[in-house]
Every structure is written in structure tokens, then in C-alpha cells.
């Protein structure tokens, strides 16, 4: 942000005085030492004035001066006093001031010094004051009555017809100064026939007419204008000025910036000058530490690979919050075990930044397992094993190489993936990914339920390159070019072109289809106080570079919105009712022998016993998702949209609802915490092919009597794990079927 030049109004020369230390204590006892001696003179003169009637009553003068100086620097204080007519100086917030009070008679200065040693005994002696006035330095009434009222309101002890001590006068002098409206206060005691008249001669501060701010390179000009706008044309109040300085310092502190108001001057003409000190970054350096000993070592990562990730740059005002974000950014690279930033003071009020990093091992082998959703039958349905080698820091440039092999009951995938998260020399943070893959996946999603119980697989050989980059905040884009060679095989591994329903398995009629796809994708991710949102839009266009290559266009979009509800309080209460019956017999005695039989009186009432009662507060998360797509052109049947399954309509097997050129799937959930990392969920899904099933080549959905639309609902649990949420769900569908679903990670 450019300097606040538009806030500058005018300038004038003034004497600058170094600001006083922030926490220095002002010893009032030392400051007013001379006052005690002088006030003793006043007491003695009042006691003895009747003994000397031949001398006329002389006015007894007293004075006070206010100095905003550094107590330990007397030479600078004297320099400032010589230039007092040119300007005033206000020290660092909080504003510290000291006042000295001298009550002397002009012709008794020598006598005052001789009696100085006896002043302590008169400290608590009181003198009757008949009148208290506030005047200007010439003894005249103030032009502004509101300032006079402010001074009188500040007085606490000095009242008419009151007996005062030295200390009480000293304290009221300080109260007038502390009101913030006056730069000096000189109490004058005058002996009149009616008694002692105490006059406080004050000098008001100047009226605020303009502002000069120097050194504020990141402080917004509007913030300064808003802070001082209500003071234009008014007498400068030092208390209000102190609050404004604190607000400026708080602005820097809230943003983690190393900056503050270092000096304040009140120039002649009512011009206020602020000097702001902003600590700039002088240099940024890297230091690699050994992960075992913690001693400096030689790192494998190129320093510029790390430095370009930082938003803190040389010449910027150093921000602790920005430094914290930089640490998190470096950690997300996946190369470091620990990252820390150490600021160190440099010359000329600047700071040097040293980033300490501890590297983690850059590569190695791994093995694992998982579940494939495409297999729904067999003794080991869906289980797959994996073996991989990865290197996360090729050439010290944060480039990554991943080679993996996944093998299951039917499916297998061999993949080589190379990625560069930030291409060197690009200032847009563009990443590059090169991929080669050979995969065999079950064809049950589209071509399941073979009449003879056999299974077919879809084999694909894919190679491509993609480029991604941030477009704007919360938006990112991807563009790529992908070649695919795909075809169907039977259980023996032989290529086939038709299934058992005589439906074609390829679009070209050959054993394999070739296609070159141009891909464009845009992703939006956002988060707020009450949830997050995500939207993905994807377009794939087949390019017929050769006549036999497929030509089609596929559009796919999905959106998800998470809304937090709560906190919600659920009251759990269990009680038990008990009915109690109380009976009584009473008989009235009569004198006659025909006494009536006894009468009975029953009384029943209910006693309710509360066995258990407690309340639970929790926040519910309500995610809702919607996805849809459409294909135009000549495409193979296995590229149709399959509907149904764990990531689609739960309660159905994979692809059991339908498959079509078009589709739409909607889902809603209500999830809530239960115990620790375990949470519960209630869900409902609906999906449809929009009547496009028969338009797929061979109509595989119609041949298998798929309904084309359906819904499911149920409940489940979630378990947070390092792999992501583990999902176990039990669902019902509209065909009165029930099914368990298990998945890892969030739904697609």
C-alpha cells in the first residue's frame, strides 16, 4: 500500500525530543521538592503579616510548568524548552507528563533557600483559600468558557473557603493537566483583604487544524481520516490523542504487523505530526537442521523452491500472522517434518528472517490395500492390494514421481505419475502432471448381470498431460490432453465386441476404441462460518485427429453444500409413575341402637419419579449434493453414466438403477456426533437417467431391465481415520431391497 500522502496537509519546523520510555514511573515527590519549600514561605508569611503593618501586602506568586520530556535526558529537555515557541512534543503513548510547582515571592528568593531545610514540617499545614479562579497566562478570563469549566471540573481539593496543603495543590495541578486540554498550568496565590485567592493560570492546547503522518506505508489513509475526523477545529485533547494512538497500534497488532506510533509532535498552527515505525524485512534465509541432532546441515531441497512459496518478501512490513501462514504453506509441500521462523533485529529498524526446516525422507516403498466398488460378488469381493514407490522431491525441486501397482480379484491398475507442483519460472503457480496408466476394471457398472454368470472387463491404456493453476481466490482450473485406447475382454482375457445380449461393447465396431480427449475443468471451493461449499464443472471433447478416432462431447457437473445447524440441545428424560391409594374408615356414634354401618373413604394420587434426565448439546452437519451430466456424439457404452451404488444411490448395487447419456443424482444427509471420532448419519438419495437409457448404443440398461430411476434411504456411522472418513451404511431402496455399503473417504 502506498504511503499516506493524501493525509498530509502542511508542515512547519519544530524541535524534536526523544519519546519517553513507555513504562517509566514519574516520582511526584522529587518533581515537587521545590514546591514544599516555597509553600512553607507562603505559610510563614501568612502567620507573620500582621506583625509588619508598615509593609504593604505583596502578591504571592506561584508557577508551574509542564514538560513532556525524558526525565533522564536533561540536555535534550533544555533544547526543547528553547524551541517551545515553535512547537510542542507529545511522547509515546501512554503520554507521560511531569509538572513542577514553585510558590515564591519575588523579593524572598534568598530567604526561601535559607528556609528550605525546614519545609518538611509545613507539608501538612493548611492555608485557608477564599477564592479559586481559572485564568489565562496573562491573568485574564479564558475566551472559551467550556475550557474554563473543564479546568474547574478537574479540581478536587481546591475549592473556595477551603484549607489546602501543598500536596493538595500539587494534585489539582496534575488533574488539570490530566484533563488533556492544557499544555501548562501555573497556580498563582494572591493575598487580598478577603483572604488568599488561588488562580490557576492555564494555557490551552492548540486547535487541531491538520495532520502529517510519516512512515505509515501499510496503514490505510481512510483509517487515519476516520480516527481524526471528529477532532478538526477542536482543541487538541491529549487523552483523546492517546486513545487514537492506541487504536493505530491496535490496528497493527490485530494484523500481526511489527509497527507502532513512535513519536507525536504538535506543531505550530495546530498541525499534528505522527511518526510511525514499521519494521521491514531486510533479508530471508534458510537453515536446514538435522532431524536427529538438530544441528545445521546441508539440505536436499533447493532454497529457492521453498522461498518462492512464501508470501513474506524482502522490503515488506513483517507480519507474524503472515509468517504463520507461510509456515503452514511450507508444511503442505510434504517435504518437511518441522518448520519454524525466527525474526532477528537488523540495522535501521529492520528485521532478518531465518526459516529453520527439518526435511523428512524424500522417498520409499509402500504397500497397502483397499476396496473396489466395481465388484459385488465373490469370496473376496472388492478387496485389492497395492505396492508403490514414490519420490516426493526429485532434483530438490519438490517434483514428485509415483509408480504403483494395484491388483484385485479382477481389476488391476499400473500407473506412473510425474507431477511438478509449480513449474519453474512461472509466476501463476501453474502445476504440470504427466500420467501413463494401464488398467483393467470390471464392466459390471454398465454390463453387469450376464445371463451365463460370466464377467467382462474393460481394459484401458491411457496417457496424458494436464496443467492446473489458481484462477482467482477459491477458483482453480485444469486443462489437459489425454489419449485412451480402450476395449472389452471376457474372463479368459480375449477381446470381445458384443455381450451376451448382443449389445455392442465398442463404438467403432472394432475390438478397441481410440480417442484423444481435450479436457477442461473448473473447481470452486469455499467455506464460511456455517458450512462449506464445492462446485466442479468438467468438459471433455473427443478430437478426431484420425478418421477412426471417436468424436463426442461429455459435460459433467457436481455441487456440494455443507450447512451447520446448531448447537442443538436434545433432552433425554426417563421417568416412572406410581399410583398410591390411601383408604380410611370412619363411623359416627349415634345414641340409638340402629347405628349405620361404617363408611369408607379412598384417595388415590400419582407419584412421578424421575429416574434419568440429562441434556446433550451438539452441532449437526447437513450436506446436500447434486450432480448431473450429458454426452453428445458417438461414444462407447462403457463411457455412459452409471447410476446406483455407494457413491450414487445407496440401497442399489453399483449401476443397478440405470445407465444413460444423461443423468441426475441428488443426495441429502444429516450427520451428528456420537462418541469421540464416531458419528451418525441419516441419508436419502435419488437418481435418474432422465429417460436417456435407450439412447446408449445397445441399450445395456434396457436389456438388463434396470428401472432408470430410483431412490434409497437409510442410516449409518462415520469413523474419522488418517485415511479419511470410514463409512458404514445400511440402506433401503424403493424395490424393497436392503443393502450394506462400505466406503473410504467422502462421497464423490
Secondary structure as UniProt FT lines:
FT   HELIX           5..7
FT   TURN            22..23
FT   HELIX           28..31
FT   HELIX           33..48
FT   HELIX           49..51
FT   TURN            53..54
FT   STRAND          61..67
FT   TURN            71..72
FT   HELIX           74..82
FT   TURN            83..86
FT   STRAND          87..90
FT   STRAND          98..104
FT   HELIX           106..108
FT   HELIX           109..114
FT   HELIX           116..122
FT   TURN            123..124
FT   STRAND          127..135
FT   TURN            137..138
FT   HELIX           145..154
FT   TURN            160..161
FT   STRAND          162..164
FT   HELIX           166..178
FT   STRAND          182..192
FT   TURN            193..194
FT   STRAND          195..204
FT   STRAND          210..214
FT   HELIX           221..228
FT   HELIX           229..231
FT   TURN            232..233
FT   HELIX           238..254
FT   TURN            255..256
FT   STRAND          259..267
FT   TURN            268..270
FT   STRAND          271..278
FT   STRAND          280..289
FT   TURN            291..293
FT   STRAND          296..297
FT   HELIX           303..307
FT   TURN            308..309
FT   TURN            314..315
FT   HELIX           320..332
FT   TURN            333..334
FT   STRAND          336..345
FT   HELIX           347..349
FT   STRAND          351..359
FT   STRAND          363..371
FT   TURN            373..374
FT   TURN            379..382
FT   STRAND          383..394
FT   TURN            395..398
FT   STRAND          399..408
FT   STRAND          412..420
FT   TURN            424..425
FT   TURN            427..428
FT   STRAND          431..442
FT   HELIX           444..447
FT   TURN            451..452
FT   STRAND          457..472
FT   TURN            473..474
FT   STRAND          475..489
FT   TURN            491..492
FT   STRAND          495..496
FT   TURN            500..501
FT   STRAND          512..528
FT   TURN            529..530
FT   STRAND          531..542
FT   TURN            547..548
FT   STRAND          552..586
FT   STRAND          599..633
FT   HELIX           637..639
FT   STRAND          641..643
FT   TURN            646..647
FT   TURN            650..651
FT   TURN            654..655
FT   STRAND          658..660
FT   STRAND          662..675
FT   TURN            676..677
FT   STRAND          678..688
FT   TURN            690..691
FT   HELIX           693..695
FT   TURN            697..698
FT   HELIX           700..703
FT   TURN            704..705
FT   STRAND          709..719
FT   TURN            722..723
FT   STRAND          726..733
FT   TURN            734..735
FT   STRAND          738..744
//
